[in-house]
Amino acid sequence: MTVSVAMWGKALKVIPRVSKEEWKNLDVISRWLISTRAAVFVMTAFSALVGGVLAFRDGSFNGVNFAVCLLGLVLAHATNNLMNDLTDSITGVDKNNYFRTLYGPQPVEHGLVTRGQQIATVVVTGALAASCGAYLVYAVGTPILWLMMAGAFFVLFYTWPLKHIGLGEPAVLAVWGPLMIGGTYLAVTGHFSWHAAAVGSIYAIGPTTVLFGKHTDKLVPDREKKIRTLPVLIGEPAARWSVIVMMCVQPVLVVAAVALGYLRWPMLVVLLGIPYIITAIRVFSRPRPTERPEFFPAQFWPTYLVGFAFRTNRITGALFFLGLLGDAIVTRYFAS
């Protein structure tokens, strides 16, 4: 076993497919990053960054609390992903080459780890996340505890039953917006802000489109497994057009917030993401192909829609953060 920094970087960009032999030669960090699907942590990181910048904008920033909160949120997200794989293996969802086992390693289902080892990883990762939360409760007070409890609820019950009854997508909107961003603001400043929660809700539209894309990609196998995600309940055409509407609404809400004075002009940098949104809209406006298009990389198939949603969200999320950072600088140092 050798330490592979290159694999760390790869696992933070994509979800690598690895064989059992390759897995045996990976270091502990590489295994953890692959098992937790670390490539998607960027969405959580941006939520924490948005909450932190909003706190800085309002003139109250505690760097230690922010760092602990960021780490805790990423670890909580990791715990949720580990729980997701463990639960779907135990309940049989991933059996018989289920869609999810085709686009990336499911450590338990692929025999890379035993269930006992997966449970141990869940416990350790969850305990580290809880430790971050415990520090913040000590540093900030009991209000942060209620948000922690809400977060724990989603970590424990997202995979079942929320995802199975069409509530997984609304949960992402709530978690990546008011809960994460409002919670980060609370952890950094010591008080909750509805303004931060509202701004967070605009950002959270992006991660919600990613989950919609993922669940639309696997709509057919989910329906066969009786997993009633929102795309399963409303059908593929409505699911695809829901993503299109959300992608269009996000920049419109930013422009409206600037026009009404809730945000400042630097936020208009999000409009630079429109070409990427248009590209994604062209993809989502057509039925999902049943066979891999020639232009689409074989390593990412059978995922398809989620790839375009994720790429768009990474770009628009980065622009959202940069715009908000500019907003904070103007507010703090140049506003009269």
N, C-alpha and C positions, 0 to 999 in steps of 0.2 A: 504494500500500500504506500503510495507516494502522494504528497500534497500537490494538487494541480490548481494553481491560481487561474489558469486558462479556463478550466471547467467551471470555476466559480463565476467568472465573467460570462460564460456561455449560459449557465443556468439562470443568471439574472436577466438575460435577454430573451431566451426562448425556453421551452420545456424540452430538454434533450431526451431522445430515446436511447436507452442503454440496454445492453444484453446482461445476462447474469454474470458472465465472465468480466465484462467491463465494470459492473457494479462492485465485484469483489476487489478490484484494484483501485477503487475510489477512496479518497480520504473521507473522514467523518463529516466535514463541512460540505463537501460536494454532495454527499448522500442526503444530508439534511436539506440543502438548497433544492435538489431535484425532488425529494419527497414532498416538500412543502409548496412546490410550484412557485418558486421565488420570483419568477419573471413577472408575476402579477402584483408583487409588493409595491411596484411603482405607484399604483393607484392609491394605496394606503399612505405611502410617503407623501404624495401630493396633498392628501387630505390634511395630514398633520402640518405640512408646510403652510397650507392656506390658513389653518387655525393660528399658527404661530405668527404669520405675517399680519393677520388681522389684529392680534394682540399688540404687536409692535406698532401698528398703525394707530392704535388707541393709546400709545404711550406707556404700555405696561408689558414688560417682557422679562421672563426669568429663564435664562439659558439652560440651567440644570433641569428644571421642571419640563422644559420643552424636549430636551434630549431623552429624558426618561419616558415621557409620553410617546414620543416617536417610536422608541424601541419597544415599548409595551404594545402599541397598536400593531406593529409589524409582527411581533410574537403572537399576538391574539389572532391575527389573520393566518399565520402559519398553523396555529393550533386548529383553527377551523378547517383548513385544507386537509390536515392530517386526520381529523375526525371524519371529514367527508369520505375519504378513501376507506377508512376503517369501517364506518357504518355501512357503506355501499358494498363492501366485501362480505360483511357479516350477514346482511339482509339478502345477498345474492344478486344485487343489482348489476355487479360487474362480471357476472358469470357469462360463459358462452360468447366470448369475444364482443361483449357489449361495447358500444361506440366509444366510451371513455377510455377503454383499454387500448384503443387503436392509435390515439394521438399522443400518447405519452405514457411513461411508466406508472403503473399503479402498484407501488411496492409490495403490498400484501397479495394482491391478485396475481401478480407476475412471479411470486415466489422469491422476491428479492429480500424480503424480511418476513418474519413470522408475525402472527397477530400479537403475540406477547411483546415482541420488539417494537411493533408499531404503538402499542399501548404505552410502553415505557417512553417512547419519543413524545407521545401526546402529553403524558404526565410531566415530563421534564420541561417541554416547551411551554405548556400551560402554566406550570409553576413559576417559570421565569416571567411570563406575562403578568401573572398575579402579583409577583413581587414588585414589579414596576408600579402596578396599581396600588399596592399597599403603601409604597413610598409616597405616592401622590396623595393618598388619603391622609397620611401623616403630615405632609407638607401643606396641603390645601384645606383639608377638612372633609366632613362627611358628604357635602354635595357631590364630590367626585365619586363617592361610593355608589350613588344611585345610577350614575352613568355606567360605572363598571358592571353593576348587576344587569343593566339592560344589555351591555355588550356580551356578558357571559350567556345571557339567554339566547342571543343570536348565534353564538359560537356553538352552543350545545344543541340547539333545535332547528338550525337552518336546514341541515341535510334531511332531517325528519322531525316534525311533519311539515314545516313551512314550505320547503321546495315541492312537496308532494301535493299541496293544495293551492298552488298558484300564488303563494305569498313570498316566494324567494326574491322575486324582482322588486316588489315594494320594500322588502327588508333591506336590499342593497341601497336603495334610494335613501332610506332612513339612516342606515349605518354610516355610509360614506359621506353623508351630508351633516345633518344636525348632530348625530351622535359623535362621530369622529372629530369633525371640525369644531362643533360647539364644545365638545369635551376637551379638545386641545386648548381652545381659548380659555376655558375654565381652569385647566391645569396650569396655564401660564400666568393668568391674571388673578385668579382667585375668585372670579365671579362669572356667571353665565351671561351670554349676550345673544339676544334674539336676532340682532343684526348679523352676527357671525353665523348663526344657524341658517338664516335665510340665504346668505351668500354661499354657505356650504351646500345648500340644497341645489343651487345652480350648478356648482361643480359636480355634485353627485349624479347629475343626469348622465355624464360621461361613463362612469363605471356601470351604470344601469344599462346603457346601450351594449356594453361588452357582455354582460350576463344574458341579455336578450339575444344577442348574436349567437352565443354559445348554446343556449337552450333551443334556438331555432335550428341550428345545425343538427342537433340530436333530437329533434322533435319526434321523428318516426320511432326510433328505439325507445324514447321515453314513453311514448304512448303505448307501445307494446309492453313495457314494464309497469304500466299503470302509474307512472310518475306524472302528475298533472301540473306541470309548470305552466306559467301564464301563456307562453307560445302554444303549448298543447291545447289549452282551454280555448284560445281565440283563433287558432289555426295559423298556418304559415304566412299567408298573404297579410293578415292583420298584424302579425308579429313583425314582419319586415317593415311594414309601413309605420308601425309604432316607433321603430328605431329611427326611421327617416324623420318623423315628426320631432322626436327628442333631439336629434342632431341639429335640426333647424331651430328649435325653440331655445336651445342653450345660448347661442350668440345673440338672439333677439332679446332675451332676458337681460343679458349684459348691457346691450345698448340702451334698453329701457331704464336699467338701474343708473347708468351714467346720465341719461337725459333727465331723470328725476332727481339727480344729485346724491343718490345713495352711494355711488362709486364715482371715481374721478376718471378723466380722459385717458390716462395710461392703460386702463382696462380695455380700450378699443383695440389693443394689439391682438386680442383674440380673433379679430376679423381676418388676420393672416392665415387662420386655419380653415377658412372657407373653401379654398381649392381642395383640401383633403376631405372635407365634408362632402363636397360635390362628387368626388371620386367614390366615396363610400355609398352615397345615395344611388349612384348608377348601378352599383353592385346589388344593393338591397332592393332596388326597384324591379329586379328580375327574379323569377323563381330560382331557388337554390339548385344548382346542377346536381344531377345524380351521379355523374362521373367527373373525375378531376379534369378541369380545363387545362389545355396545354401550357398556358402561361403560369399556372399556379404551381408552386414548389411541391414536389411529391412528399417531402419530409413533413409538411404541415397538413396534408390531406389525411383524414376526411374532414377536419375542421376547415371552414371556409369563410362564412360570414363573420365569425368571431375575430378572425385575423384582421379583417378590414376595420371592424369596430375598435379593436384593441389599438391598432396603429393610429387611427384617427384620434382616439382618446389620449394616447401618449402625447401626441402633438398639441391637441387643444388643451390638455391638462397642463402641459408645460407653459403654454402661452397664457393660460389663466393665472398661473402662479406668477409669471414674470409681470403680467399686467397689474396684478394685485401688489406686487413688490414696488412697482413704479407708483401706484396709487398711494401706498404707505409713505414712500419717500416724499412725494409731493405734499401729502397731508401733514407730515411731521415737520418738514423743513422749508416749504415754499408757500403754503397756504396762508392767506392773510387772516 
